[in-house]
Amino acid sequence: MSTHPSESESFSDTGVAGGLGLGYNVSPMASVEVMYNFYPTIDFDDGEDLDADGVTLGAHFKF
């Protein structure tokens, strides 16, 4: 019986992520905002790529 050591691969890469947002003060006590975020593409060994982005909605209230 022969055993072969298992191979493991690791991959590290850097990319650019960012976002663009807008906010609006509804009153001195409340505001709303919307933001678009984008992240670096993830490349897999099988040739597949994963793109990620998203939209964030927010509201702020002061007490």
PDBQT receptor file of N, H, CA, C and O in Angstrom, charges set to zero:
ATOM      1  N   MET A   1       0.849  -1.157   0.000  1.00  0.00    +0.000 N 
ATOM      2  CA  MET A   1       0.000   0.000   0.000  1.00  0.00    +0.000 C 
ATOM      3  C   MET A   1       0.900   1.226   0.000  1.00  0.00    +0.000 C 
ATOM      4  O   MET A   1       1.757   1.370   0.872  1.00  0.00    +0.000 OA
ATOM      5  N   SER A   2       0.711   2.096  -0.961  1.00  0.00    +0.000 N 
ATOM      6  H   SER A   2       0.015   1.979  -1.669  1.00  0.00    +0.000 HD
ATOM      7  CA  SER A   2       1.518   3.310  -1.024  1.00  0.00    +0.000 C 
ATOM      8  C   SER A   2       0.641   4.506  -0.707  1.00  0.00    +0.000 C 
ATOM      9  O   SER A   2      -0.549   4.539  -1.021  1.00  0.00    +0.000 OA
ATOM     10  N   THR A   3       1.251   5.462  -0.093  1.00  0.00    +0.000 N 
ATOM     11  H   THR A   3       2.217   5.435   0.162  1.00  0.00    +0.000 HD
ATOM     12  CA  THR A   3       0.525   6.698   0.211  1.00  0.00    +0.000 C 
ATOM     13  C   THR A   3       1.224   7.853  -0.474  1.00  0.00    +0.000 C 
ATOM     14  O   THR A   3       2.452   7.899  -0.557  1.00  0.00    +0.000 OA
ATOM     15  N   HIS A   4       0.445   8.761  -0.950  1.00  0.00    +0.000 N 
ATOM     16  H   HIS A   4      -0.552   8.725  -0.883  1.00  0.00    +0.000 HD
ATOM     17  CA  HIS A   4       0.964   9.958  -1.590  1.00  0.00    +0.000 C 
ATOM     18  C   HIS A   4       0.566  11.158  -0.742  1.00  0.00    +0.000 C 
ATOM     19  O   HIS A   4      -0.574  11.261  -0.290  1.00  0.00    +0.000 OA
ATOM     20  N   PRO A   5       1.492  12.039  -0.537  1.00  0.00    +0.000 N 
ATOM     21  CA  PRO A   5       1.101  13.241   0.220  1.00  0.00    +0.000 C 
ATOM     22  C   PRO A   5       0.049  14.033  -0.545  1.00  0.00    +0.000 C 
ATOM     23  O   PRO A   5       0.108  14.136  -1.770  1.00  0.00    +0.000 OA
ATOM     24  N   SER A   6      -0.890  14.577   0.165  1.00  0.00    +0.000 N 
ATOM     25  H   SER A   6      -0.938  14.494   1.161  1.00  0.00    +0.000 HD
ATOM     26  CA  SER A   6      -1.929  15.376  -0.491  1.00  0.00    +0.000 C 
ATOM     27  C   SER A   6      -1.352  16.727  -0.872  1.00  0.00    +0.000 C 
ATOM     28  O   SER A   6      -0.536  17.298  -0.148  1.00  0.00    +0.000 OA
ATOM     29  N   GLU A   7      -1.775  17.213  -1.988  1.00  0.00    +0.000 N 
ATOM     30  H   GLU A   7      -2.438  16.749  -2.575  1.00  0.00    +0.000 HD
ATOM     31  CA  GLU A   7      -1.329  18.525  -2.445  1.00  0.00    +0.000 C 
ATOM     32  C   GLU A   7      -2.370  19.554  -2.062  1.00  0.00    +0.000 C 
ATOM     33  O   GLU A   7      -3.570  19.321  -2.205  1.00  0.00    +0.000 OA
ATOM     34  N   SER A   8      -1.917  20.665  -1.588  1.00  0.00    +0.000 N 
ATOM     35  H   SER A   8      -0.942  20.854  -1.473  1.00  0.00    +0.000 HD
ATOM     36  CA  SER A   8      -2.849  21.763  -1.341  1.00  0.00    +0.000 C 
ATOM     37  C   SER A   8      -2.268  23.003  -1.993  1.00  0.00    +0.000 C 
ATOM     38  O   SER A   8      -1.059  23.233  -1.983  1.00  0.00    +0.000 OA
ATOM     39  N   GLU A   9      -3.140  23.771  -2.543  1.00  0.00    +0.000 N 
ATOM     40  H   GLU A   9      -4.122  23.585  -2.551  1.00  0.00    +0.000 HD
ATOM     41  CA  GLU A   9      -2.727  24.995  -3.199  1.00  0.00    +0.000 C 
ATOM     42  C   GLU A   9      -3.375  26.163  -2.493  1.00  0.00    +0.000 C 
ATOM     43  O   GLU A   9      -4.514  26.072  -2.034  1.00  0.00    +0.000 OA
ATOM     44  N   SER A  10      -2.657  27.243  -2.408  1.00  0.00    +0.000 N 
ATOM     45  H   SER A  10      -1.732  27.317  -2.781  1.00  0.00    +0.000 HD
ATOM     46  CA  SER A  10      -3.253  28.469  -1.895  1.00  0.00    +0.000 C 
ATOM     47  C   SER A  10      -2.926  29.582  -2.870  1.00  0.00    +0.000 C 
ATOM     48  O   SER A  10      -1.897  29.559  -3.545  1.00  0.00    +0.000 OA
ATOM     49  N   PHE A  11      -3.807  30.543  -2.929  1.00  0.00    +0.000 N 
ATOM     50  H   PHE A  11      -4.643  30.561  -2.380  1.00  0.00    +0.000 HD
ATOM     51  CA  PHE A  11      -3.660  31.630  -3.879  1.00  0.00    +0.000 C 
ATOM     52  C   PHE A  11      -4.031  32.919  -3.174  1.00  0.00    +0.000 C 
ATOM     53  O   PHE A  11      -5.054  32.990  -2.492  1.00  0.00    +0.000 OA
ATOM     54  N   SER A  12      -3.220  33.917  -3.333  1.00  0.00    +0.000 N 
ATOM     55  H   SER A  12      -2.389  33.860  -3.886  1.00  0.00    +0.000 HD
ATOM     56  CA  SER A  12      -3.492  35.214  -2.734  1.00  0.00    +0.000 C 
ATOM     57  C   SER A  12      -3.291  36.284  -3.801  1.00  0.00    +0.000 C 
ATOM     58  O   SER A  12      -2.317  36.250  -4.552  1.00  0.00    +0.000 OA
ATOM     59  N   ASP A  13      -4.198  37.208  -3.857  1.00  0.00    +0.000 N 
ATOM     60  H   ASP A  13      -4.989  37.236  -3.246  1.00  0.00    +0.000 HD
ATOM     61  CA  ASP A  13      -4.117  38.271  -4.845  1.00  0.00    +0.000 C 
ATOM     62  C   ASP A  13      -4.764  39.512  -4.245  1.00  0.00    +0.000 C 
ATOM     63  O   ASP A  13      -5.603  39.423  -3.349  1.00  0.00    +0.000 OA
ATOM     64  N   THR A  14      -4.363  40.646  -4.747  1.00  0.00    +0.000 N 
ATOM     65  H   THR A  14      -3.681  40.718  -5.474  1.00  0.00    +0.000 HD
ATOM     66  CA  THR A  14      -4.977  41.890  -4.290  1.00  0.00    +0.000 C 
ATOM     67  C   THR A  14      -5.756  42.509  -5.441  1.00  0.00    +0.000 C 
ATOM     68  O   THR A  14      -5.453  42.270  -6.610  1.00  0.00    +0.000 OA
ATOM     69  N   GLY A  15      -6.727  43.278  -5.112  1.00  0.00    +0.000 N 
ATOM     70  H   GLY A  15      -6.973  43.473  -4.162  1.00  0.00    +0.000 HD
ATOM     71  CA  GLY A  15      -7.529  43.949  -6.120  1.00  0.00    +0.000 C 
ATOM     72  C   GLY A  15      -8.070  45.247  -5.558  1.00  0.00    +0.000 C 
ATOM     73  O   GLY A  15      -7.786  45.617  -4.419  1.00  0.00    +0.000 OA
ATOM     74  N   VAL A  16      -8.838  45.919  -6.357  1.00  0.00    +0.000 N 
ATOM     75  H   VAL A  16      -9.069  45.618  -7.282  1.00  0.00    +0.000 HD
ATOM     76  CA  VAL A  16      -9.397  47.202  -5.962  1.00  0.00    +0.000 C 
ATOM     77  C   VAL A  16     -10.872  47.019  -5.632  1.00  0.00    +0.000 C 
ATOM     78  O   VAL A  16     -11.622  46.427  -6.409  1.00  0.00    +0.000 OA
ATOM     79  N   ALA A  17     -11.276  47.523  -4.494  1.00  0.00    +0.000 N 
ATOM     80  H   ALA A  17     -10.666  48.003  -3.864  1.00  0.00    +0.000 HD
ATOM     81  CA  ALA A  17     -12.678  47.535  -4.093  1.00  0.00    +0.000 C 
ATOM     82  C   ALA A  17     -13.044  48.984  -3.790  1.00  0.00    +0.000 C 
ATOM     83  O   ALA A  17     -12.180  49.786  -3.438  1.00  0.00    +0.000 OA
ATOM     84  N   GLY A  18     -14.306  49.311  -3.927  1.00  0.00    +0.000 N 
ATOM     85  H   GLY A  18     -15.008  48.660  -4.213  1.00  0.00    +0.000 HD
ATOM     86  CA  GLY A  18     -14.711  50.679  -3.643  1.00  0.00    +0.000 C 
ATOM     87  C   GLY A  18     -16.206  50.832  -3.632  1.00  0.00    +0.000 C 
ATOM     88  O   GLY A  18     -16.952  49.857  -3.723  1.00  0.00    +0.000 OA
ATOM     89  N   GLY A  19     -16.621  52.043  -3.522  1.00  0.00    +0.000 N 
ATOM     90  H   GLY A  19     -16.014  52.834  -3.449  1.00  0.00    +0.000 HD
ATOM     91  CA  GLY A  19     -18.038  52.324  -3.496  1.00  0.00    +0.000 C 
ATOM     92  C   GLY A  19     -18.309  53.791  -3.792  1.00  0.00    +0.000 C 
ATOM     93  O   GLY A  19     -17.419  54.638  -3.728  1.00  0.00    +0.000 OA
ATOM     94  N   LEU A  20     -19.549  54.059  -4.113  1.00  0.00    +0.000 N 
ATOM     95  H   LEU A  20     -20.273  53.371  -4.164  1.00  0.00    +0.000 HD
ATOM     96  CA  LEU A  20     -19.998  55.412  -4.390  1.00  0.00    +0.000 C 
ATOM     97  C   LEU A  20     -21.352  55.578  -3.722  1.00  0.00    +0.000 C 
ATOM     98  O   LEU A  20     -22.255  54.768  -3.931  1.00  0.00    +0.000 OA
ATOM     99  N   GLY A  21     -21.493  56.608  -2.932  1.00  0.00    +0.000 N 
ATOM    100  H   GLY A  21     -20.759  57.266  -2.762  1.00  0.00    +0.000 HD
ATOM    101  CA  GLY A  21     -22.740  56.766  -2.201  1.00  0.00    +0.000 C 
ATOM    102  C   GLY A  21     -23.247  58.193  -2.203  1.00  0.00    +0.000 C 
ATOM    103  O   GLY A  21     -22.498  59.145  -2.425  1.00  0.00    +0.000 OA
ATOM    104  N   LEU A  22     -24.539  58.313  -1.950  1.00  0.00    +0.000 N 
ATOM    105  H   LEU A  22     -25.147  57.540  -1.770  1.00  0.00    +0.000 HD
ATOM    106  CA  LEU A  22     -25.209  59.607  -1.834  1.00  0.00    +0.000 C 
ATOM    107  C   LEU A  22     -26.056  59.596  -0.577  1.00  0.00    +0.000 C 
ATOM    108  O   LEU A  22     -26.667  58.584  -0.233  1.00  0.00    +0.000 OA
ATOM    109  N   GLY A  23     -26.089  60.726   0.102  1.00  0.00    +0.000 N 
ATOM    110  H   GLY A  23     -25.593  61.549  -0.177  1.00  0.00    +0.000 HD
ATOM    111  CA  GLY A  23     -26.917  60.862   1.281  1.00  0.00    +0.000 C 
ATOM    112  C   GLY A  23     -27.747  62.130   1.202  1.00  0.00    +0.000 C 
ATOM    113  O   GLY A  23     -27.390  63.081   0.506  1.00  0.00    +0.000 OA
ATOM    114  N   TYR A  24     -28.868  62.131   1.931  1.00  0.00    +0.000 N 
ATOM    115  H   TYR A  24     -29.158  61.359   2.496  1.00  0.00    +0.000 HD
ATOM    116  CA  TYR A  24     -29.754  63.295   1.938  1.00  0.00    +0.000 C 
ATOM    117  C   TYR A  24     -30.288  63.494   3.358  1.00  0.00    +0.000 C 
ATOM    118  O   TYR A  24     -30.814  62.561   3.965  1.00  0.00    +0.000 OA
ATOM    119  N   ASN A  25     -30.151  64.703   3.879  1.00  0.00    +0.000 N 
ATOM    120  H   ASN A  25     -29.724  65.460   3.387  1.00  0.00    +0.000 HD
ATOM    121  CA  ASN A  25     -30.708  65.036   5.185  1.00  0.00    +0.000 C 
ATOM    122  C   ASN A  25     -32.173  65.397   5.012  1.00  0.00    +0.000 C 
ATOM    123  O   ASN A  25     -32.503  66.457   4.480  1.00  0.00    +0.000 OA
ATOM    124  N   VAL A  26     -33.041  64.519   5.459  1.00  0.00    +0.000 N 
ATOM    125  H   VAL A  26     -32.773  63.658   5.891  1.00  0.00    +0.000 HD
ATOM    126  CA  VAL A  26     -34.489  64.745   5.374  1.00  0.00    +0.000 C 
ATOM    127  C   VAL A  26     -34.884  65.858   6.338  1.00  0.00    +0.000 C 
ATOM    128  O   VAL A  26     -35.714  66.705   6.009  1.00  0.00    +0.000 OA
ATOM    129  N   SER A  27     -34.297  65.857   7.514  1.00  0.00    +0.000 N 
ATOM    130  H   SER A  27     -33.622  65.169   7.782  1.00  0.00    +0.000 HD
ATOM    131  CA  SER A  27     -34.506  66.877   8.532  1.00  0.00    +0.000 C 
ATOM    132  C   SER A  27     -33.232  66.915   9.380  1.00  0.00    +0.000 C 
ATOM    133  O   SER A  27     -32.337  66.094   9.179  1.00  0.00    +0.000 OA
ATOM    134  N   PRO A  28     -33.140  67.848  10.314  1.00  0.00    +0.000 N 
ATOM    135  CA  PRO A  28     -31.960  67.849  11.189  1.00  0.00    +0.000 C 
ATOM    136  C   PRO A  28     -31.847  66.577  12.036  1.00  0.00    +0.000 C 
ATOM    137  O   PRO A  28     -30.782  66.294  12.585  1.00  0.00    +0.000 OA
ATOM    138  N   MET A  29     -32.913  65.825  12.142  1.00  0.00    +0.000 N 
ATOM    139  H   MET A  29     -33.778  66.054  11.696  1.00  0.00    +0.000 HD
ATOM    140  CA  MET A  29     -32.926  64.615  12.973  1.00  0.00    +0.000 C 
ATOM    141  C   MET A  29     -32.885  63.308  12.182  1.00  0.00    +0.000 C 
ATOM    142  O   MET A  29     -32.781  62.237  12.780  1.00  0.00    +0.000 OA
ATOM    143  N   ALA A  30     -32.966  63.374  10.845  1.00  0.00    +0.000 N 
ATOM    144  H   ALA A  30     -33.051  64.245  10.360  1.00  0.00    +0.000 HD
ATOM    145  CA  ALA A  30     -33.030  62.134  10.064  1.00  0.00    +0.000 C 
ATOM    146  C   ALA A  30     -32.354  62.315   8.703  1.00  0.00    +0.000 C 
ATOM    147  O   ALA A  30     -32.413  63.386   8.099  1.00  0.00    +0.000 OA
ATOM    148  N   SER A  31     -31.711  61.240   8.237  1.00  0.00    +0.000 N 
ATOM    149  H   SER A  31     -31.663  60.370   8.728  1.00  0.00    +0.000 HD
ATOM    150  CA  SER A  31     -31.097  61.243   6.908  1.00  0.00    +0.000 C 
ATOM    151  C   SER A  31     -31.234  59.853   6.283  1.00  0.00    +0.000 C 
ATOM    152  O   SER A  31     -31.418  58.857   6.983  1.00  0.00    +0.000 OA
ATOM    153  N   VAL A  32     -31.141  59.810   4.971  1.00  0.00    +0.000 N 
ATOM    154  H   VAL A  32     -30.992  60.619   4.403  1.00  0.00    +0.000 HD
ATOM    155  CA  VAL A  32     -31.172  58.543   4.230  1.00  0.00    +0.000 C 
ATOM    156  C   VAL A  32     -29.956  58.517   3.311  1.00  0.00    +0.000 C 
ATOM    157  O   VAL A  32     -29.417  59.561   2.944  1.00  0.00    +0.000 OA
ATOM    158  N   GLU A  33     -29.528  57.295   2.942  1.00  0.00    +0.000 N 
ATOM    159  H   GLU A  33     -29.966  56.447   3.241  1.00  0.00    +0.000 HD
ATOM    160  CA  GLU A  33     -28.391  57.159   2.043  1.00  0.00    +0.000 C 
ATOM    161  C   GLU A  33     -28.533  55.903   1.195  1.00  0.00    +0.000 C 
ATOM    162  O   GLU A  33     -29.205  54.944   1.573  1.00  0.00    +0.000 OA
ATOM    163  N   VAL A  34     -27.889  55.937   0.056  1.00  0.00    +0.000 N 
ATOM    164  H   VAL A  34     -27.343  56.717  -0.251  1.00  0.00    +0.000 HD
ATOM    165  CA  VAL A  34     -27.803  54.778  -0.833  1.00  0.00    +0.000 C 
ATOM    166  C   VAL A  34     -26.357  54.694  -1.301  1.00  0.00    +0.000 C 
ATOM    167  O   VAL A  34     -25.729  55.714  -1.582  1.00  0.00    +0.000 OA
ATOM    168  N   MET A  35     -25.828  53.464  -1.384  1.00  0.00    +0.000 N 
ATOM    169  H   MET A  35     -26.338  52.635  -1.155  1.00  0.00    +0.000 HD
ATOM    170  CA  MET A  35     -24.431  53.286  -1.765  1.00  0.00    +0.000 C 
ATOM    171  C   MET A  35     -24.294  52.070  -2.668  1.00  0.00    +0.000 C 
ATOM    172  O   MET A  35     -24.910  51.032  -2.426  1.00  0.00    +0.000 OA
ATOM    173  N   TYR A  36     -23.484  52.207  -3.708  1.00  0.00    +0.000 N 
ATOM    174  H   TYR A  36     -22.984  53.050  -3.905  1.00  0.00    +0.000 HD
ATOM    175  CA  TYR A  36     -23.138  51.096  -4.596  1.00  0.00    +0.000 C 
ATOM    176  C   TYR A  36     -21.716  50.666  -4.270  1.00  0.00    +0.000 C 
ATOM    177  O   TYR A  36     -20.809  51.499  -4.268  1.00  0.00    +0.000 OA
ATOM    178  N   ASN A  37     -21.501  49.373  -3.993  1.00  0.00    +0.000 N 
ATOM    179  H   ASN A  37     -22.238  48.697  -3.995  1.00  0.00    +0.000 HD
ATOM    180  CA  ASN A  37     -20.191  48.825  -3.646  1.00  0.00    +0.000 C 
ATOM    181  C   ASN A  37     -19.749  47.832  -4.713  1.00  0.00    +0.000 C 
ATOM    182  O   ASN A  37     -20.558  47.056  -5.221  1.00  0.00    +0.000 OA
ATOM    183  N   PHE A  38     -18.460  47.859  -5.051  1.00  0.00    +0.000 N 
ATOM    184  H   PHE A  38     -17.803  48.489  -4.639  1.00  0.00    +0.000 HD
ATOM    185  CA  PHE A  38     -17.929  46.840  -5.963  1.00  0.00    +0.000 C 
ATOM    186  C   PHE A  38     -16.658  46.246  -5.357  1.00  0.00    +0.000 C 
ATOM    187  O   PHE A  38     -15.903  46.923  -4.659  1.00  0.00    +0.000 OA
ATOM    188  N   TYR A  39     -16.448  44.970  -5.642  1.00  0.00    +0.000 N 
ATOM    189  H   TYR A  39     -17.062  44.420  -6.209  1.00  0.00    +0.000 HD
ATOM    190  CA  TYR A  39     -15.352  44.202  -5.072  1.00  0.00    +0.000 C 
ATOM    191  C   TYR A  39     -14.537  43.558  -6.189  1.00  0.00    +0.000 C 
ATOM    192  O   TYR A  39     -15.037  43.422  -7.306  1.00  0.00    +0.000 OA
ATOM    193  N   PRO A  40     -13.292  43.159  -5.914  1.00  0.00    +0.000 N 
ATOM    194  CA  PRO A  40     -12.460  42.536  -6.959  1.00  0.00    +0.000 C 
ATOM    195  C   PRO A  40     -13.058  41.216  -7.445  1.00  0.00    +0.000 C 
ATOM    196  O   PRO A  40     -13.750  40.525  -6.697  1.00  0.00    +0.000 OA
ATOM    197  N   THR A  41     -12.782  40.875  -8.705  1.00  0.00    +0.000 N 
ATOM    198  H   THR A  41     -12.220  41.437  -9.312  1.00  0.00    +0.000 HD
ATOM    199  CA  THR A  41     -13.208  39.611  -9.278  1.00  0.00    +0.000 C 
ATOM    200  C   THR A  41     -12.379  38.481  -8.678  1.00  0.00    +0.000 C 
ATOM    201  O   THR A  41     -11.164  38.611  -8.529  1.00  0.00    +0.000 OA
ATOM    202  N   ILE A  42     -13.031  37.375  -8.335  1.00  0.00    +0.000 N 
ATOM    203  H   ILE A  42     -14.018  37.269  -8.456  1.00  0.00    +0.000 HD
ATOM    204  CA  ILE A  42     -12.343  36.195  -7.813  1.00  0.00    +0.000 C 
ATOM    205  C   ILE A  42     -12.206  35.199  -8.954  1.00  0.00    +0.000 C 
ATOM    206  O   ILE A  42     -13.206  34.803  -9.553  1.00  0.00    +0.000 OA
ATOM    207  N   ASP A  43     -10.980  34.790  -9.260  1.00  0.00    +0.000 N 
ATOM    208  H   ASP A  43     -10.168  35.112  -8.773  1.00  0.00    +0.000 HD
ATOM    209  CA  ASP A  43     -10.710  33.829 -10.323  1.00  0.00    +0.000 C 
ATOM    210  C   ASP A  43     -10.484  32.454  -9.704  1.00  0.00    +0.000 C 
ATOM    211  O   ASP A  43      -9.622  32.294  -8.840  1.00  0.00    +0.000 OA
ATOM    212  N   PHE A  44     -11.262  31.454 -10.145  1.00  0.00    +0.000 N 
ATOM    213  H   PHE A  44     -11.963  31.584 -10.846  1.00  0.00    +0.000 HD
ATOM    214  CA  PHE A  44     -11.098  30.088  -9.676  1.00  0.00    +0.000 C 
ATOM    215  C   PHE A  44     -10.236  29.297 -10.651  1.00  0.00    +0.000 C 
ATOM    216  O   PHE A  44     -10.107  29.671 -11.817  1.00  0.00    +0.000 OA
ATOM    217  N   ASP A  45      -9.636  28.188 -10.168  1.00  0.00    +0.000 N 
ATOM    218  H   ASP A  45      -9.740  27.884  -9.221  1.00  0.00    +0.000 HD
ATOM    219  CA  ASP A  45      -8.748  27.374 -10.990  1.00  0.00    +0.000 C 
ATOM    220  C   ASP A  45      -9.454  26.740 -12.190  1.00  0.00    +0.000 C 
ATOM    221  O   ASP A  45      -8.814  26.453 -13.201  1.00  0.00    +0.000 OA
ATOM    222  N   ASP A  46     -10.758  26.522 -12.087  1.00  0.00    +0.000 N 
ATOM    223  H   ASP A  46     -11.278  26.756 -11.265  1.00  0.00    +0.000 HD
ATOM    224  CA  ASP A  46     -11.478  25.864 -13.187  1.00  0.00    +0.000 C 
ATOM    225  C   ASP A  46     -11.906  26.843 -14.283  1.00  0.00    +0.000 C 
ATOM    226  O   ASP A  46     -12.668  26.476 -15.178  1.00  0.00    +0.000 OA
ATOM    227  N   GLY A  47     -11.422  28.082 -14.217  1.00  0.00    +0.000 N 
ATOM    228  H   GLY A  47     -10.804  28.381 -13.490  1.00  0.00    +0.000 HD
ATOM    229  CA  GLY A  47     -11.733  29.070 -15.249  1.00  0.00    +0.000 C 
ATOM    230  C   GLY A  47     -12.946  29.918 -14.951  1.00  0.00    +0.000 C 
ATOM    231  O   GLY A  47     -13.252  30.841 -15.706  1.00  0.00    +0.000 OA
ATOM    232  N   GLU A  48     -13.648  29.627 -13.866  1.00  0.00    +0.000 N 
ATOM    233  H   GLU A  48     -13.400  28.877 -13.253  1.00  0.00    +0.000 HD
ATOM    234  CA  GLU A  48     -14.822  30.410 -13.495  1.00  0.00    +0.000 C 
ATOM    235  C   GLU A  48     -14.386  31.695 -12.802  1.00  0.00    +0.000 C 
ATOM    236  O   GLU A  48     -13.377  31.721 -12.096  1.00  0.00    +0.000 OA
ATOM    237  N   ASP A  49     -15.142  32.740 -13.006  1.00  0.00    +0.000 N 
ATOM    238  H   ASP A  49     -15.961  32.719 -13.579  1.00  0.00    +0.000 HD
ATOM    239  CA  ASP A  49     -14.915  34.014 -12.334  1.00  0.00    +0.000 C 
ATOM    240  C   ASP A  49     -16.150  34.379 -11.525  1.00  0.00    +0.000 C 
ATOM    241  O   ASP A  49     -17.276  34.109 -11.943  1.00  0.00    +0.000 OA
ATOM    242  N   LEU A  50     -15.940  34.985 -10.380  1.00  0.00    +0.000 N 
ATOM    243  H   LEU A  50     -15.026  35.204 -10.040  1.00  0.00    +0.000 HD
ATOM    244  CA  LEU A  50     -17.039  35.434  -9.534  1.00  0.00    +0.000 C 
ATOM    245  C   LEU A  50     -16.936  36.939  -9.379  1.00  0.00    +0.000 C 
ATOM    246  O   LEU A  50     -15.956  37.449  -8.837  1.00  0.00    +0.000 OA
ATOM    247  N   ASP A  51     -17.944  37.648  -9.854  1.00  0.00    +0.000 N 
ATOM    248  H   ASP A  51     -18.741  37.234 -10.294  1.00  0.00    +0.000 HD
ATOM    249  CA  ASP A  51     -18.021  39.102  -9.701  1.00  0.00    +0.000 C 
ATOM    250  C   ASP A  51     -18.982  39.403  -8.561  1.00  0.00    +0.000 C 
ATOM    251  O   ASP A  51     -20.034  38.774  -8.453  1.00  0.00    +0.000 OA
ATOM    252  N   ALA A  52     -18.631  40.354  -7.717  1.00  0.00    +0.000 N 
ATOM    253  H   ALA A  52     -17.776  40.865  -7.805  1.00  0.00    +0.000 HD
ATOM    254  CA  ALA A  52     -19.488  40.710  -6.598  1.00  0.00    +0.000 C 
ATOM    255  C   ALA A  52     -19.661  42.219  -6.557  1.00  0.00    +0.000 C 
ATOM    256  O   ALA A  52     -18.705  42.980  -6.703  1.00  0.00    +0.000 OA
ATOM    257  N   ASP A  53     -20.896  42.628  -6.356  1.00  0.00    +0.000 N 
ATOM    258  H   ASP A  53     -21.673  42.010  -6.237  1.00  0.00    +0.000 HD
ATOM    259  CA  ASP A  53     -21.205  44.027  -6.127  1.00  0.00    +0.000 C 
ATOM    260  C   ASP A  53     -22.521  44.084  -5.371  1.00  0.00    +0.000 C 
ATOM    261  O   ASP A  53     -23.207  43.070  -5.239  1.00  0.00    +0.000 OA
ATOM    262  N   GLY A  54     -22.872  45.236  -4.885  1.00  0.00    +0.000 N 
ATOM    263  H   GLY A  54     -22.315  46.060  -4.993  1.00  0.00    +0.000 HD
ATOM    264  CA  GLY A  54     -24.103  45.330  -4.110  1.00  0.00    +0.000 C 
ATOM    265  C   GLY A  54     -24.528  46.759  -3.882  1.00  0.00    +0.000 C 
ATOM    266  O   GLY A  54     -23.766  47.702  -4.096  1.00  0.00    +0.000 OA
ATOM    267  N   VAL A  55     -25.756  46.893  -3.445  1.00  0.00    +0.000 N 
ATOM    268  H   VAL A  55     -26.374  46.127  -3.271  1.00  0.00    +0.000 HD
ATOM    269  CA  VAL A  55     -26.341  48.196  -3.138  1.00  0.00    +0.000 C 
ATOM    270  C   VAL A  55     -26.729  48.191  -1.661  1.00  0.00    +0.000 C 
ATOM    271  O   VAL A  55     -27.337  47.239  -1.171  1.00  0.00    +0.000 OA
ATOM    272  N   THR A  56     -26.373  49.252  -0.967  1.00  0.00    +0.000 N 
ATOM    273  H   THR A  56     -25.878  50.025  -1.365  1.00  0.00    +0.000 HD
ATOM    274  CA  THR A  56     -26.707  49.405   0.444  1.00  0.00    +0.000 C 
ATOM    275  C   THR A  56     -27.644  50.592   0.601  1.00  0.00    +0.000 C 
ATOM    276  O   THR A  56     -27.390  51.672   0.067  1.00  0.00    +0.000 OA
ATOM    277  N   LEU A  57     -28.719  50.383   1.332  1.00  0.00    +0.000 N 
ATOM    278  H   LEU A  57     -28.925  49.506   1.766  1.00  0.00    +0.000 HD
ATOM    279  CA  LEU A  57     -29.652  51.457   1.676  1.00  0.00    +0.000 C 
ATOM    280  C   LEU A  57     -29.571  51.679   3.180  1.00  0.00    +0.000 C 
ATOM    281  O   LEU A  57     -29.467  50.719   3.944  1.00  0.00    +0.000 OA
ATOM    282  N   GLY A  58     -29.617  52.930   3.610  1.00  0.00    +0.000 N 
ATOM    283  H   GLY A  58     -29.701  53.710   2.990  1.00  0.00    +0.000 HD
ATOM    284  CA  GLY A  58     -29.524  53.194   5.040  1.00  0.00    +0.000 C 
ATOM    285  C   GLY A  58     -30.334  54.400   5.454  1.00  0.00    +0.000 C 
ATOM    286  O   GLY A  58     -30.641  55.279   4.650  1.00  0.00    +0.000 OA
ATOM    287  N   ALA A  59     -30.669  54.418   6.728  1.00  0.00    +0.000 N 
ATOM    288  H   ALA A  59     -30.419  53.703   7.382  1.00  0.00    +0.000 HD
ATOM    289  CA  ALA A  59     -31.367  55.559   7.324  1.00  0.00    +0.000 C 
ATOM    290  C   ALA A  59     -30.745  55.816   8.690  1.00  0.00    +0.000 C 
ATOM    291  O   ALA A  59     -30.396  54.881   9.411  1.00  0.00    +0.000 OA
ATOM    292  N   HIS A  60     -30.610  57.089   9.037  1.00  0.00    +0.000 N 
ATOM    293  H   HIS A  60     -30.893  57.849   8.452  1.00  0.00    +0.000 HD
ATOM    294  CA  HIS A  60     -30.036  57.492  10.314  1.00  0.00    +0.000 C 
ATOM    295  C   HIS A  60     -31.013  58.429  11.026  1.00  0.00    +0.000 C 
ATOM    296  O   HIS A  60     -31.548  59.374  10.445  1.00  0.00    +0.000 OA
ATOM    297  N   PHE A  61     -31.220  58.126  12.303  1.00  0.00    +0.000 N 
ATOM    298  H   PHE A  61     -30.786  57.358  12.775  1.00  0.00    +0.000 HD
ATOM    299  CA  PHE A  61     -32.104  58.960  13.116  1.00  0.00    +0.000 C 
ATOM    300  C   PHE A  61     -31.331  59.422  14.347  1.00  0.00    +0.000 C 
ATOM    301  O   PHE A  61     -30.636  58.625  14.977  1.00  0.00    +0.000 OA
ATOM    302  N   LYS A  62     -31.445  60.688  14.690  1.00  0.00    +0.000 N 
ATOM    303  H   LYS A  62     -32.010  61.335  14.178  1.00  0.00    +0.000 HD
ATOM    304  CA  LYS A  62     -30.790  61.248  15.870  1.00  0.00    +0.000 C 
ATOM    305  C   LYS A  62     -31.842  61.448  16.952  1.00  0.00    +0.000 C 
ATOM    306  O   LYS A  62     -32.934  61.951  16.687  1.00  0.00    +0.000 OA
ATOM    307  N   PHE A  63     -31.500  61.046  18.174  1.00  0.00    +0.000 N 
ATOM    308  H   PHE A  63     -30.613  60.637  18.388  1.00  0.00    +0.000 HD
ATOM    309  CA  PHE A  63     -32.408  61.201  19.298  1.00  0.00    +0.000 C 
ATOM    310  C   PHE A  63     -31.882  62.201  20.284  1.00  0.00    +0.000 C 
ATOM    311  O   PHE A  63     -32.523  62.460  21.302  1.00  0.00    +0.000 OA
TER     312      PHE A  63
